[in-house]
């Protein structure tokens, strides 16, 4: 998927309209490169919030329990 560019197709696109998601946690430790005290833990593309949350909860259970900030772009 290309972002910021307009693509033309001569057919039908089958599949979801996936959006990029990022998951950030508070990270006060200086050994990590952080932005404003937060560190990106994971990123991926999903159809909707429910899929993104379920994926993150399954793959990062400790971070999920501590609390995470989810960011999404259209």
C-alpha positions in Angstrom: 0.0 0.0 0.0 1.4 3.4 -1.0 0.7 6.4 1.2 0.7 9.9 0.0 0.4 9.0 -3.7 -2.6 8.4 -5.9 -2.6 5.0 -7.6 -4.8 4.2 -10.6 -6.1 0.7 -11.2 -7.9 -0.9 -14.1 -9.7 -3.4 -12.0 -11.4 -4.1 -8.7 -9.5 -4.0 -5.5 -10.4 -6.9 -3.2 -9.8 -6.7 0.5 -10.0 -4.4 3.4 -9.0 -0.8 3.6 -6.1 -1.3 6.0 -4.8 1.5 8.1 -1.4 1.9 9.8 -1.5 1.5 13.5 1.3 2.2 16.1 1.3 1.2 19.8 3.2 3.4 22.3 3.9 3.0 26.0 5.3 5.3 28.6 9.1 4.7 28.8 11.0 6.7 31.3 14.2 4.7 30.8 16.9 6.7 29.0 18.5 3.7 27.3 15.6 3.7 24.8 15.1 6.3 22.2 11.9 7.9 23.1 9.7 10.8 21.9 8.2 12.8 24.7 8.8 10.0 27.2 7.0 7.4 25.0 8.4 4.4 23.1 6.8 2.7 20.1 6.4 -1.0 20.9 4.8 -2.3 17.7 3.2 -1.3 14.5 1.0 -2.9 11.9 -1.8 -2.5 9.5 -5.4 -3.5 10.4 -8.9 -3.2 9.1 -10.3 -1.7 12.3 -9.6 -0.9 16.0 -10.9 -4.2 17.2 -8.5 -6.2 15.1 -5.6 -4.0 16.1 -6.4 -4.3 19.8 -6.8 -8.1 19.7 -3.5 -8.5 17.8 -1.6 -6.3 20.3 -3.2 -8.0 23.3 -2.2 -11.4 22.0 1.4 -10.5 21.0 2.3 -8.0 23.8 0.3 -9.1 26.9 2.6 -7.4 29.4 2.5 -4.1 27.6 -1.2 -4.4 27.1 -1.7 -4.8 30.9 0.5 -1.8 31.7 -1.5 0.4 29.3 -0.8 1.5 25.7 -1.5 4.4 23.5 -2.8 3.4 20.1 -2.3 5.7 17.1 -4.0 5.3 13.7 -3.8 7.2 10.4 -6.3 7.4 7.6 
